[in-house]
């Protein structure tokens, strides 16, 4: 895009420069009186100023258009990024919720296993104490 802009600027500047040089040469070599020559120079100067104003106005319009397009693209990129971040946050919350649920399940399963094993251990200790007492009384 900047390559095309550079070519366009060079072309316009070349056109303006050529116009100025061509006009000056035509005025210098044309057989006219001083008053006519000054009038022609004044008219050509005004024409060149008008062309320069037109060129500047076109450049302003293009710059405004480029800035406007940049703003639109930036807004779209921000909206896309926000959507992706929102999706990422939603997915993260889902994963965290699932992890909490699984953690609770594992803790509950662990509690049940500990209770069963502690009941077995209590029974074994109780049986061991009773056996010890019965052997002690037999002696």
C-alpha positions as CSV (number, residue, x, y, z in Angstrom):
1,X,0.0,0.0,0.0
2,X,2.8,2.4,0.8
3,X,4.5,1.4,-2.4
4,X,1.5,2.5,-4.4
5,X,1.3,5.7,-2.4
6,X,4.9,6.5,-3.1
7,X,4.4,5.9,-6.8
8,X,1.3,8.1,-6.8
9,X,3.1,10.9,-4.9
10,X,6.1,10.7,-7.3
11,X,3.8,10.8,-10.3
12,X,1.9,13.8,-9.0
13,X,5.0,15.6,-8.0
14,X,6.6,14.8,-11.4
15,X,3.4,16.1,-13.2
16,X,3.5,19.4,-11.1
17,X,7.2,19.9,-11.7
18,X,6.9,19.2,-15.4
19,X,4.0,21.6,-15.6
20,X,6.0,24.4,-13.8
21,X,9.0,23.9,-16.0
22,X,7.0,23.6,-19.2
23,X,5.0,26.7,-18.4
24,X,8.1,28.7,-17.5
25,X,9.8,27.6,-20.8
26,X,6.7,28.5,-22.8
27,X,6.4,31.9,-21.2
28,X,10.1,32.7,-21.6
29,X,10.2,31.7,-25.3
30,X,6.8,33.2,-26.3
31,X,7.0,36.6,-28.0
32,X,4.8,38.6,-25.6
33,X,5.0,42.0,-24.0
34,X,6.1,42.4,-20.4
35,X,2.5,43.0,-19.2
36,X,1.2,39.9,-21.0
37,X,4.1,37.9,-19.7
38,X,3.4,39.0,-16.1
39,X,-0.3,38.2,-16.6
40,X,0.5,34.8,-18.0
41,X,2.9,34.1,-15.0
42,X,0.2,35.2,-12.6
43,X,-2.5,33.0,-14.2
44,X,-0.1,30.0,-14.3
45,X,0.8,30.5,-10.7
46,X,-2.8,30.6,-9.7
47,X,-3.4,27.4,-11.7
48,X,-0.5,25.7,-10.0
49,X,-1.8,26.8,-6.6
50,X,-5.2,25.4,-7.4
51,X,-3.6,22.1,-8.5
52,X,-1.5,22.0,-5.3
53,X,-4.6,22.7,-3.2
54,X,-6.4,19.9,-5.0
55,X,-3.5,17.5,-4.4
56,X,-3.5,18.4,-0.7
57,X,-7.2,17.9,-0.4
58,X,-6.9,14.5,-2.1
59,X,-4.1,13.6,0.3
60,X,-6.2,14.6,3.3
61,X,-9.2,12.6,2.1
62,X,-7.0,9.5,1.6
63,X,-5.3,10.0,5.0
64,X,-8.7,10.3,6.6
65,X,-9.9,7.1,4.8
66,X,-6.8,5.2,5.9
67,X,-7.2,6.3,9.5
68,X,-10.9,5.4,9.4
69,X,-10.1,1.9,8.0
70,X,-7.3,1.5,10.6
71,X,-9.8,2.3,13.4
72,X,-12.4,-0.1,12.0
73,X,-9.8,-2.9,11.8
74,X,-8.5,-2.2,15.3
75,X,-12.1,-2.3,16.7
76,X,-12.7,-5.6,14.9
77,X,-9.4,-7.0,16.3
78,X,-10.3,-5.9,19.8
79,X,-13.8,-7.4,19.5
80,X,-12.3,-10.7,18.3
81,X,-9.7,-10.7,21.1
82,X,-12.5,-10.0,23.7
83,X,-14.5,-12.8,22.3
84,X,-11.6,-15.2,22.5
85,X,-10.7,-14.1,26.0
86,X,-14.4,-14.5,27.1
87,X,-14.4,-18.0,25.6
88,X,-11.1,-18.8,27.4
89,X,-12.5,-17.6,30.7
90,X,-15.6,-19.7,30.3
91,X,-13.6,-22.8,29.4
92,X,-11.3,-22.2,32.4
93,X,-14.2,-21.8,34.7
94,X,-15.7,-25.1,33.4
95,X,-12.4,-26.9,33.9
96,X,-12.0,-25.5,37.4
97,X,-15.6,-26.5,38.3
98,X,-15.0,-30.1,37.0
99,X,-11.8,-30.3,38.9
100,X,-13.5,-29.2,42.1
101,X,-16.3,-31.8,41.6
102,X,-13.8,-34.6,41.0
103,X,-11.8,-33.5,44.0
104,X,-14.9,-33.7,46.2
105,X,-15.6,-37.1,44.8
106,X,-12.1,-38.3,45.5
107,X,-12.2,-36.9,49.0
108,X,-15.5,-38.6,49.7
109,X,-14.2,-41.9,48.3
110,X,-11.1,-41.5,50.4
111,X,-13.2,-40.9,53.5
112,X,-15.2,-44.1,52.9
113,X,-12.0,-46.1,52.4
114,X,-10.5,-44.7,55.6
115,X,-13.7,-45.4,57.6
116,X,-13.8,-49.0,56.3
117,X,-10.1,-49.6,57.0
118,X,-10.4,-47.9,60.4
119,X,-13.4,-50.2,61.3
120,X,-11.3,-53.2,60.2
121,X,-8.3,-51.9,62.3
122,X,-10.6,-51.3,65.3
123,X,-12.0,-54.8,65.0
124,X,-8.5,-56.3,64.7
125,X,-7.3,-54.3,67.7
126,X,-10.4,-55.4,69.7
127,X,-9.9,-59.0,68.7
128,X,-6.2,-58.7,69.7
129,X,-7.0,-57.2,73.1
130,X,-9.7,-59.9,73.7
131,X,-7.2,-62.6,72.7
132,X,-4.6,-61.1,75.0
133,X,-7.1,-60.9,77.9
134,X,-8.2,-64.5,77.4
135,X,-4.7,-65.8,77.2
136,X,-3.8,-63.8,80.3
137,X,-6.7,-65.2,82.3
138,X,-5.7,-68.8,81.2
139,X,-2.3,-68.5,82.7
